[in-house]
Amino acid sequence: MAQDFAHGNYSYTQKKARKSGGGRTPRDRARREFSQNFLVDRHAVEQVVKAARPSGLVLEPGAGEGVLTMALARAGATVVGYEIDPLLVAKLRAKTKLRIVKGDFTAVRPPGEPFAVVGNIPYSITSKIVDWCLRAPELTSATLLTQVEYARKRSGDFGRWSLVTVESWPWFSWELLGRIGRESFRPVPSVDSAILRIERRPEPLVDDGHAWQELVELGFSGVGGSLYASLNRHYDGVGAAFARAGIARGTVVAFVHPDQWVTLFTALHR
């Protein structure tokens, strides 16, 4: 669930606390501790479910009040919800027969069977959850509500590509599938969210993961002052590889499309 908190009186507990002059209520403090901003807009929930295309086993980090949990179940998925707030766990277990696990999702061992992850996740641990997903051998896809800037950065929507995206590109595609306005959450966060979908490819685009990581990390290292200079110190035929990939020698590393990296890799490891 989103991390940032409301600007105004968007919840009963906030209003009560401000009128009484006694500061935040216990629930407000829990929301801050657990980064809780609940998805309350039905249309937004439908957008997430449509993007996720849920089927089979689906794990949901941050089940919260269960709105998305039950929507995923209605769509036909076998849902296991994870929630760290004990009060919410008790409420969810009381109103649904779905499996609700109390605890930190990122500490869970991934299933040994194909599964997907779908969730409205805390901004504060977005990278931690994404890393967990990328390391899970049986993960088929992750459809995550993240801060809009994070989703744009990872999906290349800014026209730039991050190290995380490029490193994982031979195995996973990254796609931004729409924005969710901040008004769809309670309490209302200070920024909008977006639907980020990470999907495992049927077949990897490269056949040597270690060599790929070595190439990409060297390219992003900045050694030599440019991508061309960094690679030219360690590989033969870099000029021809750049020409084959359609990359100008002065191109800044962040502006090299992941598919161009694949072409570079193929050319340099023939």
C-alpha distance (Angstrom), angle and dihedral (degrees) to the residues before:
residue distance angle dihedral
M1 . . .
A2 3.77 . .
Q3 3.78 116.0 .
D4 3.80 106.4 -148.3
F5 3.77 120.0 86.5
A6 3.76 138.8 -130.3
H7 3.80 127.0 -73.5
G8 3.79 94.8 -151.3
N9 3.78 147.9 9.0
Y10 3.78 99.1 -48.9
S11 3.80 100.8 141.0
Y12 3.77 136.5 45.9
T13 3.79 92.0 -122.1
Q14 3.80 92.2 53.8
K15 3.79 92.1 50.0
K16 3.77 91.8 48.1
A17 3.79 92.8 50.2
R18 3.80 93.8 49.4
K19 3.77 95.0 46.4
S20 3.78 92.2 49.8
G21 3.79 92.5 47.7
G22 3.79 89.3 -137.5
G23 3.79 97.9 116.4
R24 3.80 125.2 -123.1
T25 3.78 122.6 -4.7
P26 3.83 121.9 -126.0
R27 3.83 89.5 -99.4
D28 3.80 90.9 52.0
R29 3.79 89.5 51.5
A30 3.81 90.0 49.1
R31 3.79 90.4 50.9
R32 3.77 90.1 53.5
E33 3.81 93.8 44.6
F34 3.80 93.5 49.2
S35 3.85 97.0 34.0
Q36 3.80 92.0 -118.6
N37 3.79 120.5 -177.5
F38 3.78 108.6 151.0
L39 3.80 124.2 -144.2
V40 3.80 105.7 -124.3
D41 3.82 105.1 161.0
R42 3.82 112.2 100.4
H43 3.81 93.6 -153.6
A44 3.81 90.5 52.9
V45 3.80 90.5 50.4
E46 3.81 89.2 52.1
Q47 3.82 89.9 50.7
V48 3.80 91.4 54.2
V49 3.81 93.6 46.9
K50 3.80 91.4 47.9
A51 3.80 91.1 50.5
A52 3.80 92.2 46.8
R53 3.82 96.3 49.6
P54 3.83 88.3 -157.4
S55 3.79 122.4 -149.1
G56 3.78 134.9 143.3
L57 3.79 118.0 6.3
V58 3.81 115.3 -0.2
L59 3.81 124.6 -179.4
E60 3.79 117.1 -156.5
P61 3.82 117.6 -159.9
G62 3.80 111.9 -155.1
A63 3.80 100.3 17.0
G64 3.82 90.1 -177.7
E65 3.79 111.4 171.4
G66 3.81 92.5 -8.5
V67 3.81 100.7 -112.1
L68 3.80 94.3 128.4
T69 3.81 91.8 33.4
M70 3.78 93.1 61.7
A71 3.81 93.8 40.2
L72 3.82 89.5 56.3
A73 3.80 90.3 49.1
R74 3.81 91.5 49.8
A75 3.81 88.0 53.2
G76 3.80 89.1 60.4
A77 3.81 104.0 -96.7
T78 3.79 126.0 134.9
V79 3.80 97.3 -124.2
V80 3.78 128.7 -159.3
G81 3.79 111.0 -173.4
Y82 3.81 123.1 -155.3
E83 3.80 120.2 -157.9
I84 3.79 129.7 168.7
D85 3.83 97.4 -164.9
P86 3.84 106.9 89.6
L87 3.81 93.6 -154.8
L88 3.79 92.2 55.4
V89 3.80 90.7 45.1
A90 3.80 90.0 56.1
K91 3.81 92.4 47.7
L92 3.80 92.8 48.5
R93 3.77 93.6 48.0
A94 3.80 89.7 50.2
K95 3.80 94.7 54.3
T96 3.82 103.6 35.8
K97 3.77 138.9 41.4
L98 3.79 91.0 -145.1
R99 3.78 117.6 115.7
I100 3.81 110.3 -94.9
V101 3.80 116.9 -174.2
K102 3.80 120.8 -159.2
G103 3.79 112.5 -140.8
D104 3.78 148.9 56.9
F105 3.80 110.3 -40.9
T106 3.80 93.0 -152.6
A107 3.82 90.6 59.5
V108 3.81 92.3 56.5
R109 3.81 121.2 105.8
P110 3.83 109.1 -119.3
P111 3.81 116.4 -111.0
G112 3.78 118.3 -96.4
E113 3.81 91.2 -130.6
P114 3.82 131.8 64.3
F115 3.80 111.9 -73.0
A116 3.79 142.4 157.9
V117 3.79 131.8 -137.8
V118 3.80 121.4 -138.2
G119 3.76 123.4 172.4
N120 3.78 154.2 138.1
I121 3.78 93.0 -124.1
P122 3.83 132.8 -167.5
Y123 3.79 113.7 -95.1
S124 3.80 88.5 -138.5
I125 3.81 94.4 65.2
T126 3.81 100.8 28.7
S127 3.80 94.2 118.6
K128 3.80 91.3 46.7
I129 3.80 92.1 53.3
V130 3.80 92.9 44.6
D131 3.83 90.7 50.5
W132 3.82 89.4 50.4
C133 3.80 90.1 52.4
L134 3.80 94.2 48.1
R135 3.81 91.1 51.6
A136 3.82 95.4 49.0
P137 3.84 106.9 102.6
E138 3.82 95.8 -154.3
L139 3.82 98.3 42.8
T140 3.80 111.4 125.5
S141 3.80 98.3 -178.2
A142 3.79 144.4 -17.8
T143 3.80 120.4 -146.6
L144 3.78 107.7 -171.3
L145 3.78 137.3 176.7
T146 3.79 104.0 -137.2
Q147 3.77 138.0 161.6
V148 3.80 105.5 -68.5
E149 3.80 93.1 -121.9
Y150 3.81 91.2 54.9
A151 3.81 92.3 50.3
R152 3.80 92.3 48.0
K153 3.79 92.0 48.3
R154 3.80 95.1 49.4
S155 3.81 95.4 42.8
G156 3.81 95.3 48.6
D157 3.80 92.4 -114.3
F158 3.81 90.4 139.5
G159 3.80 89.1 56.8
R160 3.80 88.7 -108.1
W161 3.79 129.4 99.3
S162 3.79 126.8 -141.1
L163 3.79 127.9 -139.5
V164 3.82 91.5 -114.4
T165 3.80 92.2 55.8
V166 3.79 95.8 44.7
E167 3.82 93.6 46.2
S168 3.79 92.0 53.2
W169 3.81 97.5 36.8
P170 3.82 98.2 100.6
W171 3.82 88.3 59.2
F172 3.81 104.6 28.0
S173 3.79 138.2 37.1
W174 3.82 119.4 -146.1
E175 3.80 121.6 -149.9
L176 3.79 136.5 172.3
L177 3.81 107.2 -140.1
G178 3.78 102.5 -176.0
R179 3.77 144.5 -50.0
I180 3.78 128.4 -88.5
G181 3.80 114.0 -154.7
R182 3.78 120.3 -126.9
E183 3.81 89.7 -117.4
S184 3.83 88.3 71.4
F185 3.83 90.3 72.8
R186 3.78 136.0 69.3
P187 2.96 119.4 -119.8
V188 3.80 88.5 31.6
P189 3.82 112.4 -121.3
S190 3.79 123.1 -140.8
V191 3.83 94.8 -114.2
D192 3.80 138.2 41.9
S193 3.79 123.9 -104.5
A194 3.79 132.3 -138.0
I195 3.79 138.1 -155.7
L196 3.79 110.2 -110.4
R197 3.81 117.2 -170.9
I198 3.79 121.2 -164.3
E199 3.80 112.1 -172.3
R200 3.79 129.1 -173.8
R201 3.79 113.6 -124.5
P202 3.82 118.6 -122.2
E203 3.81 88.7 -124.6
P204 3.85 129.2 14.2
L205 3.79 116.8 -106.8
V206 3.83 92.2 -135.9
D207 3.79 132.2 39.0
D208 3.81 100.9 -145.7
G209 3.77 114.8 56.7
H210 3.80 95.5 -179.0
A211 3.80 93.0 52.7
W212 3.81 90.3 46.5
Q213 3.79 92.9 52.9
E214 3.79 91.0 47.2
L215 3.81 91.3 52.7
V216 3.81 95.3 46.5
E217 3.80 96.0 44.9
L218 3.79 90.8 48.9
G219 3.81 90.3 49.0
F220 3.80 92.4 52.0
S221 3.81 93.6 43.5
G222 3.79 94.7 86.1
V223 3.81 91.2 -136.8
G224 3.77 108.3 156.2
G225 3.79 94.1 17.8
S226 3.81 98.9 -90.1
L227 3.78 141.1 44.7
Y228 3.78 91.2 -108.3
A229 3.80 92.7 50.8
S230 3.81 92.6 46.0
L231 3.80 93.4 53.3
N232 3.79 96.2 37.5
R233 3.80 90.3 64.4
H234 3.79 92.5 60.2
Y235 3.82 108.3 26.5
D236 3.78 136.3 54.8
G237 3.80 120.5 -131.8
V238 3.80 96.3 25.3
G239 3.82 92.7 145.3
A240 3.80 92.3 55.1
A241 3.81 90.9 44.5
F242 3.82 91.2 52.7
A243 3.80 90.5 49.7
R244 3.80 91.4 49.2
A245 3.82 91.3 50.4
G246 3.81 92.7 45.8
I247 3.81 93.5 -118.8
A248 3.81 120.3 145.4
R249 3.81 112.3 -133.4
G250 3.79 92.4 -118.6
T251 3.80 95.6 51.7
V252 3.81 114.3 131.3
V253 3.80 110.5 -119.4
A254 3.82 94.9 -119.5
F255 3.81 90.9 60.2
V256 3.80 95.1 57.3
H257 3.80 109.1 105.5
P258 3.83 114.9 -127.9
D259 3.81 90.2 -119.6
Q260 3.80 88.2 57.4
W261 3.80 87.7 53.4
V262 3.81 88.5 55.6
T263 3.79 90.2 52.6
L264 3.82 90.1 48.3
F265 3.79 90.8 50.5
T266 3.78 93.2 48.8
A267 3.80 92.4 48.4
L268 3.83 94.1 47.2
H269 3.82 95.7 45.6
R270 3.79 101.3 45.8
